[in-house]
Amino acid sequence: MKGCRAVGIAGGAEKCRYVVDELGFDACIDYKAGNLWKDIKEATPKGIDCLFENVGGEIFDTLLARMNAFSRIALCGLIAQYNTEPYPMKNIGSVLVNRIRMQGFIVSEHMERWPQALKELGQGVATGKIKYRETVAEGLENAPKAFIGLLKGANLGKQLVKLI
Ligand SMILES: NC(=O)c1ccc[n+]([C@@H]2O[C@H](COP(=O)([O-])OP(=O)(O)OC[C@H]3O[C@@H](n4cnc5c(N)ncnc54)[C@H](OP(=O)(O)O)[C@@H]3O)[C@@H](O)[C@H]2O)c1
C-alpha cells in the first residue's frame, strides 16, 4: 500500500539485502540471526497494521505481539509447522486484546479469478513492476539435492528443477 512501511522477513543476510536493495522493502529481518524480538521491534517502531503470514511458528507468534489495535492478518501459510509438532502459540491473546481480524484463504477456492490474476501478474513481470528470482537445478537427478537445499533456504527465489 502506498505510503506504508513494508518489512520483509528472510533467512540470511544476502536475502535480506536483496529484499531491501532490489525489491524495495523498507527493512528486512533476518530470522536466522537470533535476535527475532529485538529485530522485529526495531523494524516496526509503530507496530504492525497488516500482516501477510506465510510461516507460522515462532515468527508468527512473535509478530502477534507487535500487532496494532484493529490490525489485520491474511493467513496464507504456516510452513514452519508442517513437519513438526503443533506450535504452542504464546501471544494468541493479542488477537482478542487488539481486536485483530484474521482470515485464512486457499488459492484454489478462487479459480474464477485466475485468468485476471495471470493477466495482471504477467503485465507486472513484463513491465518490470514485479521482480522475481529463480534458482534452477538442472536435471531430475539433481531434484533431491534441490529439495534438501530448499528446506535449508539455499535457494534465492523460487526453486525449480529443469527436466533435460
Ligand atoms: N493459502 C494458499 O492457498 C497457499 C498456496 C500456496 C502456498 N501457500 C503457503 O505459502 C507459503 C509459501 O509457499 P511458497 O510456495 O512461496 O514456498 P517457497 O517458495 O518454497 O518459500 C518458502 C520459504 O519459506 C521460508 N521458510 C521455510 N521454512 C521456514 C521456517 N521453518 N521458518 C521460517 N521461514 C521458513 C524460507 O525462507 P528463507 O529462504 O528466507 O529461509 C523459504 O524460502 C507456505 O507456507 C505455503 O504453504 C499457501
The ligand as an SDF file (V2000), in Angstrom:
LIG
                    3D

 48 52  0  0  0  0  0  0  0  0999 V2000
   -3.0900  -20.3410    1.0700 N   0  0  0  0  0  0  0  0  0  0  0  0
   -2.7730  -20.8900   -0.0980 C   0  0  0  0  0  0  0  0  0  0  0  0
   -3.6330  -21.1270   -0.9330 O   0  0  0  0  0  0  0  0  0  0  0  0
   -1.3450  -21.2280   -0.3840 C   0  0  0  0  0  0  0  0  0  0  0  0
   -0.9420  -21.6580   -1.6470 C   0  0  0  0  0  0  0  0  0  0  0  0
    0.4080  -21.9470   -1.8790 C   0  0  0  0  0  0  0  0  0  0  0  0
    1.3310  -21.8250   -0.8430 C   0  0  0  0  0  0  0  0  0  0  0  0
    0.8920  -21.4270    0.3870 N   0  0  0  0  0  0  0  0  0  0  0  0
    1.8100  -21.2730    1.5000 C   0  0  0  0  0  0  0  0  0  0  0  0
    2.6130  -20.1280    1.2380 O   0  0  0  0  0  0  0  0  0  0  0  0
    3.8570  -20.2950    1.9020 C   0  0  0  0  0  0  0  0  0  0  0  0
    4.9870  -20.0540    0.9220 C   0  0  0  0  0  0  0  0  0  0  0  0
    4.8850  -21.0120   -0.1170 O   0  0  0  0  0  0  0  0  0  0  0  0
    5.8400  -20.9390   -1.3720 P   0  0  0  0  0  0  0  0  0  0  0  0
    5.3480  -21.8800   -2.3880 O   0  0  0  0  0  0  0  0  0  0  0  0
    6.0590  -19.4990   -1.7230 O   0  0  0  0  0  0  0  0  0  0  0  0
    7.1500  -21.5590   -0.7440 O   0  0  0  0  0  0  0  0  0  0  0  0
    8.6580  -21.3710   -1.1720 P   0  0  0  0  0  0  0  0  0  0  0  0
    8.8070  -20.5920   -2.4080 O   0  0  0  0  0  0  0  0  0  0  0  0
    9.2600  -22.7330   -1.1200 O   0  0  0  0  0  0  0  0  0  0  0  0
    9.2390  -20.4850    0.0050 O   0  0  0  0  0  0  0  0  0  0  0  0
    9.2770  -20.9670    1.2730 C   0  0  0  0  0  0  0  0  0  0  0  0
   10.1070  -20.0050    2.1260 C   0  0  0  0  0  0  0  0  0  0  0  0
    9.6610  -20.1240    3.4560 O   0  0  0  0  0  0  0  0  0  0  0  0
   10.7460  -19.8940    4.3160 C   0  0  0  0  0  0  0  0  0  0  0  0
   10.7660  -20.9340    5.3490 N   0  0  0  0  0  0  0  0  0  0  0  0
   10.7500  -22.2680    5.1780 C   0  0  0  0  0  0  0  0  0  0  0  0
   10.7810  -22.8980    6.3900 N   0  0  0  0  0  0  0  0  0  0  0  0
   10.8260  -21.9090    7.3010 C   0  0  0  0  0  0  0  0  0  0  0  0
   10.8900  -21.9000    8.7290 C   0  0  0  0  0  0  0  0  0  0  0  0
   10.9200  -23.0440    9.4230 N   0  0  0  0  0  0  0  0  0  0  0  0
   10.9160  -20.7160    9.3570 N   0  0  0  0  0  0  0  0  0  0  0  0
   10.9020  -19.5660    8.6490 C   0  0  0  0  0  0  0  0  0  0  0  0
   10.8470  -19.4980    7.2990 N   0  0  0  0  0  0  0  0  0  0  0  0
   10.8150  -20.6610    6.6520 C   0  0  0  0  0  0  0  0  0  0  0  0
   12.0400  -19.9600    3.5210 C   0  0  0  0  0  0  0  0  0  0  0  0
   12.5460  -18.6470    3.5030 O   0  0  0  0  0  0  0  0  0  0  0  0
   14.1300  -18.3650    3.5720 P   0  0  0  0  0  0  0  0  0  0  0  0
   14.6730  -18.9230    2.2950 O   0  0  0  0  0  0  0  0  0  0  0  0
   14.2150  -16.8880    3.6580 O   0  0  0  0  0  0  0  0  0  0  0  0
   14.6660  -19.0830    4.7690 O   0  0  0  0  0  0  0  0  0  0  0  0
   11.5910  -20.3820    2.1220 C   0  0  0  0  0  0  0  0  0  0  0  0
   12.2580  -19.7150    1.0970 O   0  0  0  0  0  0  0  0  0  0  0  0
    3.8520  -21.6940    2.5080 C   0  0  0  0  0  0  0  0  0  0  0  0
    3.5070  -21.6020    3.8710 O   0  0  0  0  0  0  0  0  0  0  0  0
    2.7860  -22.3960    1.7090 C   0  0  0  0  0  0  0  0  0  0  0  0
    2.2040  -23.4560    2.4190 O   0  0  0  0  0  0  0  0  0  0  0  0
   -0.4100  -21.1250    0.6180 C   0  0  0  0  0  0  0  0  0  0  0  0
  1  2  1  0
  2  3  2  0
  2  4  1  0
  4  5  1  0
  4 48  2  0
  5  6  2  0
  6  7  1  0
  7  8  2  0
  8  9  1  0
  8 48  1  0
  9 10  1  0
  9 46  1  0
 10 11  1  0
 11 12  1  0
 11 44  1  0
 12 13  1  0
 13 14  1  0
 14 15  2  0
 14 16  1  0
 14 17  1  0
 17 18  1  0
 18 19  2  0
 18 20  1  0
 18 21  1  0
 21 22  1  0
 22 23  1  0
 23 24  1  0
 23 42  1  0
 24 25  1  0
 25 26  1  0
 25 36  1  0
 26 27  1  0
 26 35  1  0
 27 28  2  0
 28 29  1  0
 29 30  1  0
 29 35  2  0
 30 31  1  0
 30 32  2  0
 32 33  1  0
 33 34  2  0
 34 35  1  0
 36 37  1  0
 36 42  1  0
 37 38  1  0
 38 39  2  0
 38 40  1  0
 38 41  1  0
 42 43  1  0
 44 45  1  0
 44 46  1  0
 46 47  1  0
M  CHG  2   8   1  16  -1
M  END
$$$$
